[in-house]
Amino acid sequence: MKKLIVIATLALSPVFSAQEMVTKPVQSYQTAQYQAKKKTFVDNLLSKMTLDEKIGQLNLPSSGDFTTGLAKSSDIGKKIEQGLVGGLFNIKGADKIRAVQKVAVENSRLKIPLIFGMDVIHGYETTFPIPLGLAASWDMNLVQQSARVAAKEASSDGINWTFSPMVDISREPRWGRVSEGSGEDPYLGSEIAKNMVYGYQGKDLTQSSTILACVKHFALYGAGEAGRDYNTVDMSHVRMFNEYFPPYKAAVDAGVASVMASFNEVDGVPATGNRWLQTEVLRNKWNFKGFVVTDYTGINEMVDHGIGDLQQVSALALKAGVDMDMVGEGFLTTLKKSLSEGKITQAEIDMAAKRILEAKYDLGLFDDPYKYGDAKLAAKEVYNMENRNIARNAAAQSMVLMKNENQVLPLKKSGTVAVIGPLVNNSVNMPGTWSVAAQHDKAVNLMQGLQANYGKDVKFLSAKGANVDYDAKLEDIYAAHGKKTDRDNRSKEALLKEAVETANKADVIVLAIGESAEMSGESSSRTEITIPQSQIDLLNELKKTGKPIAVVLFTGRPLALTNMKDTPDAILNVWFAGSEAGNAISDVLFGKVNPSGKLPMTFPRSLGQVPIYYNAKNTGRPLDQKLVDKCEYQRFRSNYMDECNTPLYPFGYGLSYTKFNYSDITISNANPKGNQAIQASVTVTNSGNYDGAEVVQLYIRDMVGSITRPVKELKGFQKVMLKKGESKKVTFNITPENLKFYNGDLKYDWEAGEFDIMIGTNSEDLKHSKINWTK
């Protein structure tokens, strides 16, 4: 069951046809003839290069002080002329990039072009929802399309390499970078990983609208202890291969051109210098053919890990399989000495340089070093209305309706609505974290979106009501990378009074609360994953008005919402929705789009439950399911005295304005043998009052294994559109491939026995059917 039906829902803009979607590895265009020609070219070029020039190809500095016209006075410019730079990142704009490339191909001895990278994470100037939000769409068409739009925009502006996708599995919401990944599940993460690669790289990297993808962070970065960024990771190899490695491998199988090493250690060795990871697993087991780049100063940071001085760790990284050194210049300054001392070999340097040159060849840079970056084309491609409409659609599909009592949503297109909250009129926070290329002030904020789309029919009133946090120092930390929170210096009493007065003039309250954009992201770990008290106090005060309250929840991570979930009538999780956030939120609030998002990560009841995730394993003393459902305590069983075992909102959860009913599961063969395929089907009926889309989810449990197995694992999903009153039969094709796992010997295989087949609307609300599969 490799290919699943995906149906876009209530789209506001055209989506790709099946013919336009990439469904096979990007390297398929590399015929034997192409490979032979590339080898001849690269080998010939290598034979002409000095040792310094070869090492220079391994050097990736940030753009630093290099700007148009400063080649002679710039340190980086001089290094480019000397052949000591392989690529640059953090430089933006077609004209600037063209000027730098000109130095490389006209002023250096061998005229080797540079590659230009950037953190194009969830869009270029047209920003899409943060990756965790995009994952909530469960729509692989939109996922691939978002990367395709980003590639077209970035390539027209001179960028030909993105440090994306980030595919780190994480069950740790304290870790801020969950916002940049796809959540907790290896199957969903793998589907997203390959579709992001397809979107960026297309079918043929020589096309000027495609760019190199870079899967990161290899490996296990999302499993840092205590949820603290860059922290130690320690886990078994069985867990690595079954739970954390699959999305990386999916990206490799999809033909990803580059891989970024992670900051953390693995088996006591930092990933940047870990040969088992970078060579034995990545290249030997998975047959990766591209190049490996460090993360920012990753080599230098191994010194603080306690692995050696800069010369030692640089040699360690090269021998491990790292090809390119980002920013640190450890390769540039120490490899020559290490070679003379016999600590590395010429063959190791040559191989790293060869991989960089091969990537440049695949991009077509030796045929036309200026193929990327056309100011006139960029003016048409970047942030155009077509791209913004696609982003608006993706944002609407990513939103998760978490609560909707008394059908408060969708809002009526009449009357007066009070729009209250610290980010209501804040544009710069709408794109979310890691939106480095975005023009943040152009993003559509919530109030702008509501007014533009429904201002003729509805009267909107606004008030701030509270600051993001009572603590001004903390709020200043939250306002990183220019994403100001517009702190109001009035007293909390004055802010609350204004909010209540505004609410009393309205029929309904839309309350926008949660995190600001940089409360999640890199170096944004939190020990408390709750909404700040300033905003909870605002919610509680507005509750006293007796008006219906619909919360618009901004967040880049799962939050513990137990202290507020019962207060509002509705909760719509909008994540950080990108350039078109305000328009997309208004589309969902007023029912132009029926929400269909599903959580890609579990929301805990409290921090004490963390890590909590759906595909956990049983213990030898599991709590009786009846007690689990009742949230009752039982001594000498695996449970808490003061909290339920269950999450607040489970993986795969998401409501709709309509209602979907599931039939019992029908199995085509309850006793399959060998490599037979079986079909598991349910009939899904839209029994509500709105057309809508439902993500039908398939889970399987291996009841008995040679090693302990999870209580359930996602193995498929289909997003189906159903009109009001319509029913559809949804069928999953299941083969032994869906049953495979890495056993205690790290052999990837399946084992005969009993399996529980589960299909439903989320990881907890499921229909069950048992089968017995023999070999």
N, C-alpha and C positions, 0 to 999 in steps of 0.2 A: 504494500500500500504506500507507494512512494509519492504518487501524485494525488492530490486531494482537490475536490471541487471547491472553488472559492468564488463567491458571488458578491460583488460590490453592492452596497445598500444605499438607496436614495442618493445617488451620487449627484454632486453639484457641478461636476465637470466630467468630460469623457475620461475613461480609463483605457488601459491598453487592451487591444484585442489579443486573443490567444497567440496569433502569429507574431505579435510584437514582444511578447514575454519571452525572456531567455529561460530555457529549461534544460540546457546542457552546459558542461564546463566550458569556460572561456577559452581554454587552450586547444579546443577542437580545431581552430583555424591553423594551428601550427602543424602542418603536414611534414612528412619526412624530408621533403625537398626544402621546405622553409627552415627546418631545424639544421639541416646540413649547411645551408647558406649562412645562417646565423653563426654557427660554430666556426666556419671558415673566416668570417668577418671578425668575430671577437678574438679568435686565436691570433689572427694577423695583427690586430691592434695591440693586443697584450705584448706581442713580441717586440713592438716598437717602444713600449713604455719603460721609463726608468722606475727604479724602486720607489722613489718619492712620488711619482705620478700614480703608481698603483695604490700606494697607501692613501694618496689624496682622494681617490675614488671612494674610499671608505669613510670619508669625513663629511658629516652633515651638520653644518653650523646653522644657527638661527640667522635671520637676515641682518640683525644688529644695526650697524651704522651705515650699511650699504644702501644708498638711494641713487636714483638716476643722476648721472653726472659726477659721481664721487668715486669712480673706479680707481683713480690714481691715488687718492688720499685715504681710501678705506682699507683697513686691515684685511677684510674679507675680499675686497676687490683685488688686492695684491696676491692673495692666496689663489684666487681663481685664475689669474694670469699665469701663475706658476704651476697650475695643474694640481693644486692641493685641496680642491673642493669637489665633491661628487654631486652635491645637491644643496639646495637651500630650502628653508621653510620659514613661515611667518612673514612672507612678503606678498603683497596683494596688489593687483592691478596689472592689466595687460601691458601697458606701456613700461612700467617699472620692470616687470619680468623680462620683457623683450630686451631692455637695455642691459640687464645683467647677463642674459644669454649671449648677447653680442660680445661681451667681454670674454666669455668662455670659448666661443667658436671663432672669434677673430683675433684675440690677443694671446691665447695660450698656444703652446707648441703643437700639440696634437689636435687641437680644436674639438675636444670632446664636449658635447653638450651637457648641461646640468639637468637634473630633475628638480621640480619645484613642488613641495609638499605643503599641506595645510590641514588643520583639524576641521575638515568638513564633516561634521558629526551627524547632524540631523538637518541638513540643508546648507546651502551657501548663503546668499543674501535672502533668498526665499527660505525661511526656516519652517520646518515641519515640527510636529510634536517631539518632545524629548524622546529618546529611544524607548524608555520604559512605557511611555504613553503610546507610541506607535505600536509597540508589541501588544497593547491592550486592544487594538483593532482586530487581531487574529486574522488579518487580511493580507495574504502574501502578495497579492496584486499591488496593493497600496504600498507595502513595504518596498517592493522592487521599484515601483514607480517613484517613490520619494528619492531613492538613490540615483535613479536615472535623471531626474530633474536636477539634483545636486551636481551630478557629473557634467551635465550640459552647461550649467551656469559656471561652475568652477573652471572647466576646460576653456570656455570662451574667454575667461579672464586670466588665463595663463597657468592655472594650476593643473598638474597632471598626476598627482599622487595625493590620496587622502589617508589619514590615520584613522580609518574606520573600515569595518564595523568593530565595535567593542562587544565581545560575546561572552564575557566573564559571567558564569553562573554565580548567583549569590543568594543566600538565604538570610542575609544579614542587613536589615533595614537601617541599622546605625551607620553603616557605610554609605557615605554620600554618593558614591559613584554607581549605586544601583540605578540612579536616574539615567545613566549612560548605557546601560545594558538592557537585556530583554527579560530579566526576571530570574525565577528560581528553577525553571524546568529545562532539562536537556533536549527534549524533543522539540518544543516550541522554539527554544533558542537556536537549535540546529536549522530549522526551517527558515527562521529569520536571517541567520548568518549567511546561508547560501543565496538567498534572494537579495540581500544587500550586495554581495559580491557580484551577482549577475547584473544588478542595476548599475553599479559603478563601472564594471569592466565590459559589459555587453558581450557580444559574440566575437569581437575582433578589436584588440587593443590598438591596432594601427589606425582605427577611426579617430578623428580628432575630438569627438564628443565623449570619448571614454577616458577613464583615468585608472591608475593603479589603485587597487584596494589594499588595505593593510589590516589583517585581523589581529586583534589585541585583546588582552595582554597575556602572552604565553609564558607561564600558565598559572591558573588558580588564584589570580589576583583578587577575586571576589570573596575569598574564604579567609581573609585576614582575621587574626584573633581579635576579639573584643570589638569588631567593627571599626577598628582604627586604621586609617589609610596607611598604606605602605608596610603594614605590619606582617609578622611571621605567619606562615602557613605550614601546617603539618597535618597530613592525612595519609591514609593507606593508598596503595596503588590501585586496589580494587575500586575504591571510591573515586579516585581520579578518573579512571577509564570509564566507569559506568555513569557518573553524575556530572563531572566537570569538563572532561575532555571532548564529549561529542560535538559541541558547537564549533570548536576549533577545527576538528577533523572535517566537519561538514563544509567549512569554508575552504579548507585545503582541497577537498574533493571537488569543490566548485571551481577550482582553478585560481584561488587568490594569489596575487602576485608577490605579496610580501607579508611578513609576520613581525610583530613587535614583541620583544621580550618584556616580561613584567618586572616590577620592582621587588617583589617579595622573594623570599627563599623557598626552595622546595627540597625536601630531604636534606636540609642543612646547608644547601649550596644556593646562593642567589641565582635566580632564573637566568640572569644575564650571563652568568658564567657556568651554567649547568649543561654539561655536554649530553647527559642522559635526555634532557628535554629537547635541546636544540638540534641534536644530531640523531641520537638513537630513536627517539619517538618521532620527531617531526620529519626527518628526512628518510631514515631507514625503514621505519614502520609505515609511515603515511605517504612516503614518496613525494614529499614537497620539493618542488624544483625552483622556487623563487629565492628571494633574499630575506635575511633577518636583520632588522634594525633595532637598536636599543631604544628604550624610552629616554626621556630627557635626562641627560647625565647619568644614565643607568650604570655605565662602567665605573665612573668615579665613585658612585655611591657604594660600590662593593668594598671600598676602603673602610667605610664606617661599619659595614657588616662584619669586618674583622677578617677579611680573606687575604689581605696583602696591601702593598703600596700600589700606586697608579701603574707602574710598569708590570707588576705581577698580575693585577686584575685585568689589565688590557690584554696580556698574553692569554690569560685564562678565558676571556670572552672570545677571542679569535679562535682558540682551539676548541671551544665549545660549539662554535658554528655561527657566531655573530658576524655579519658582513659589514654593517654600517654603524658608526658611532655618532649618536645624536648629541651635539653640542660639546661634549666633554673633552674632545681632542686627545683622549688617551691613546688612540691608535696613531694619530698624527705625530705625537711627541715621543712615543716610546717603542713602537714596533721595530723601527730600524735598529735600535739598540738590542732589543730582544732577539732579533734575527742574528746579529753579529755574535751574540752570546750563546746561540744555539737553543734558545728557549722556545722558539717557534721556527717554522720552516718556510722557505720560499713558496712551496706548494700551497701552504695555507693562505698566504697573502694573495697569491695568484687566483686561488679559487674564490675568495671573497670579492676581489676586483672583477673577476669574470662574471659573477652573478649580478653585480651592479650594471656592468656593461650590457649584459643580456637583457635586463629590464629596459634599458634605454633603447636597445634595438627593437624590442617588442613594441615600444611606444612609437616607433618610427622616427625617433629624433635624429638618427644619423642620416636619414634621407632628407628631413626638413626640421632643423632644430627650432624653427619658429612656428611650427604647426599649431602650437597651443598659444592662445593669447591674441585676440583680435579686438581692438577697442570698439570697432564698429559692430562686430558681431556681439560683443558683450553688452553693448547698449540695447540690443534687441533681445538677447537671451536672459539677461540677469534681471530678476525681480519683475518679470513681465506679468500681465494679467492672467495669462494661461497658467503659469506656474503658481501664482497666488491662489487661483481657483482650485488647483489640485491640492495645494497645502490646506486650504479651507475644508475641503472634503475629507482629507486625511485626519485633520484635527477633530472634526465632528464624529468620525468613525471611532476615534480613540477614546472618547469620553465614556465613563462608566457610571451608570445610574445605580447608586448604592442603597438608596431609600426613597420611597415615594408614597407616603401615606396620604389618604384622602384625595389622591389624584391631584395634588397641588401642581404638579407638572404634567403636561405642558401648560405654560401660562396662557391666560386669555389675552387676545389681541385688543384689549380695551382697558379702561380704567387707569389707575395710577400705581406705579411700582416704585418702591424705595430701593435704591441700589446702594448698599452700604458696605464698607470694608476698606482696609488700608491699601489695597492694590486696585481699587475700582478704576481709578483714572491714571494708572501707571503703565505706560507703554513699554519701558525698557526692560521690565521683568517678564513680559509675555513670552519672549522666545525661550526662556529658561537657560539653564547652564550649558556650557560648551556650544555657544552660538557665536564663535569668534568673528565670522565674516559678516554677520547680520548688521543691518542698520537699525539698531534697537529702537530709536525714537520713531521709526516709521511703522512699527508693529501696532496693530489695531487693539486698543485696550477694551475692557469690558463695556465701559460706558459709551465709547465711540461706536462699538458694534451694535449695541442696543438702540442707540439713537438713529444710526444710519439705516437700520433695517426695519425698525418698528416705531420710530419716533412720530410718524404721522398718525398712528392709531392709539399709541399709549403715551401717557405722561410719565416721564422718568424723573425722579428726584434723587439726588445723591448726597452722601455724607461720608466722611472718613470713618468716624466712629471710634477708632483706636489706632494706635501705632502697631507695627508688626510685633513689637515686643516692648515691655515696660523698660527693659534694660537698654539704655541708649548705646552703651559700649558694645553690647552684643549686636544691636541693630547695625552699628557701623561695620562690624565684621561681616554681617550678612550682605552688606551693600558692596560686595567685591566686583571687580572688573567693570566698574562704571554703572552697575545696576542699582541705582539709588532707590531707597525706599521712601523718599520724600517725608522724612519724619516731621511730624507736627508738634511744635513746642507748647501747644496749649495743654492745660491740665487734663488728666484722664476724665475728670468730672465734666469738663466743658465738652470734650469730644463725645462722651456718652449722652449728654443732654441734647446735643445737636442731632445725634443719631436717633434718639427716641422721638424728638419733635418731628424729624423727617418721616420716620416710620408711621407716626400717628396720622399723617396726611395721606397715607397710601392704603391700597387694598391688600397688597402682598409685599413681602420683603425678600429681595434677593441679596443674600449676605455672602460676600466674597472673602473667605478667610483661608488660612493655612500657612504655607511656607512662602517666602520670597524666593526668587530664582536661585540665588547662590547659597541658600540654606542647604541645598543638596549639590552634588558635583564633587570634583576632586578636592581633597583636603577639606571636606565639609562633613566630617563625622560628627554625630550627635549622641550624647548619652541619654537624652530624653527625646523620644520620637513622638511627642505630643504637639498639639497646636499651642502656641504660647498663651500664657494666662491672660494677657491683655485682650486677646481676641475671644477667648472663652467668656470673659467678663462681659464683653460686648454682646455675644450671643445670648447670655443669660438675661441681660438687661432688656434686650429686644423681645425676648420670650414673654416678658411681663406685659407687653402691649396687647397680647392676644391675637396678633396678626399672623397669618400663615407665613412660615419662613422656609425658603429654599436656599440651602447652602451651596454655593459654588466653591468647591474645594480645590485650591491650588497646592500641588505637592509634587516633589520629585522622588518620593520614596513612600513605602507603606507607613502609615501613621497609626499610633494607638489612639483610637477615637472613642474609647469607652466613656470618657468623661463628657462627651458632647453628642453622641449618636442619638440619644433619646430626645434631645431638645428640639431640633428642627423637624419640619414635616418632610423635607426632601433633602437628599445629599447627591449632588452631581460632581463626580471627580473629573476635573478637566485637565489634570496634570499641569504642564506648561505647554501650551498648544501651538506656539510659533507665531509667525508673522500675522496670520489671520485669526488669532485667538479670539478677539472680541466678536468677529463675525460668526465664527464657528460656534461659540458658546451661545450666542443669540439664536442661531439656527436650531440648536438642541433645546434651549429653554422654551422656545415658542412652538416646538413641534414640527418645524420644517424638516428636521432630521430626527427620526426616532432612535434614541441611543441604543447601540448594540455592542459596546465595548465590554470586555471581560478582563478581570484582573490577571495579570501575568505573574503576580507575586502576592503571597498571603498577607493579609492585614491582621496583626496580633491584637488580642484584647489588652495586653499590657507588655511592657518591656521585659518582664520576667519570663515570658514564654519564648523569647528569642534565643536561638533560631527556631522558627516554626515554619514548616513547609508540608505540603500535602503528601509527598511521596516518601514519607518517613518509613522506618521499619518498626515492626512490633518488638516489644520486649518479651522476656519470659514471663512477665507478670503484667500483661495488658489489662487496662481497666475495662470492665464489662461494658459493652456498647450501650446498654440501657442506662447505665450510670453516666456514660459519656454524654448521651443525649440530654439527660436531666441535669448535667453539671453537678453531680453529687460526688462527694469524697468517699474513698474506700482505702483503709489502711492496708499497707503491704502490697499496694498496687501502684503502677506507674502513673501518678497524678499529683496535683498540687492540693495543699490544704486550703489555699485561699483563692484559687482561680480554676476556671475550667481548663480542660485539655484542648478544647476546640478553639479555632481562631474567631475573631470578630467577623471577618469576611474571608471566605476560603479562596484559594486559587481557582481561577476560571469563573468567578462570580460576577454577575452583572445583570441588572434588571432592564426592563423595557417598558414603554408606555402601553404595550399590549401584553397579552399573556400567552405562553406557549405550553401546551400539554404534550406529554410523551406517552406513547403506547408501551407495552411490554416489548422486550427484545425478541426478535425472531432469529434463530440460528439455522443456517442451511444444513449444517452437519455437526451434531454434538459430539461425534467420535471420529474426528479426522485422523488420518495416518500420514506419516512422512511429510512430503512437500506439498500435500494437498492445500488448496486455498479454501477458506470458508467465508461466508458472508454473514455479517451481523447487521440487522436492520431494525429501525424504529420508525414509526410514523409520528411526525411532529405536526401539531395542529395549532394554528393561530386562533385562539378562542376569544381574543379581546376585541377592542374597537379601533385599532390602528393597524395599518400595514407595518411590518417590521422585519428585522433580520435576527436570526438566532444562530449562535455558534454551538453546534452539536458536537459534543466531546466524547471521545472513545478512550477508556482506560482499561488496562489489563493487569490482573494480579496473577503471578506465578505462585501457586499455593504451597508448593514444596520445592526446594532447590538445594543444590550442593553447597551453596552459601545462602545466608539469609537474604530474602528478597523484600522489596518495598511493599507496602499494603496496597499500592496502586501506582501505575505509571501511565502518563499520557502517551497514547500511541497513534492518535489521529484526531482530526477535527474537520468539520465542514461548516462553512458559513452559508446559510440558506435564507433566501428572501421569501416571505410568506405574506400574501395579502390577507386582509381581515377575513376570517372564516375559512381560509385555505389550509389544506393538509398536504404534506409531502412525505414520501418514504425516503429515508436517508439510509444509505447502505455503506458499510465499511468492508473492504476486502482485507482479510487477515491471512497472513502466511507465516511460516516459521521464522521469517526474517523479523517479524514484529515481536518475537519471543526471545530473541537472542540477547545475551548479556556477557560480560567478562566474568569468568568464573575465578576460583581461587588460584588457578595457574595462568590467569590473564588470557585464556583462550576464549575467543568470541564465538559462542555457540548457544544452542537452545537445548533444553532438557524436557523430555516427555513427562506428562503428568496432567494434573488438573489445573485449569485456569478459570478465573472469574472474569467474565467479560462484562464491562460496565459502560453504559452510555447515558449521558444526561446533560444537564444545563450548566453544571459546575462540578468541581471535584468531590463535593459532598452529596449533592442531590442527584442520585444515579439509579438507574434500573440495572438489575443484575441477571446474568445467565451463566451457568457453569458448563464447561466442556471438558472432555478428557482427550488429550492429544497424544498419540503413540508414535513412536519412530518406526 
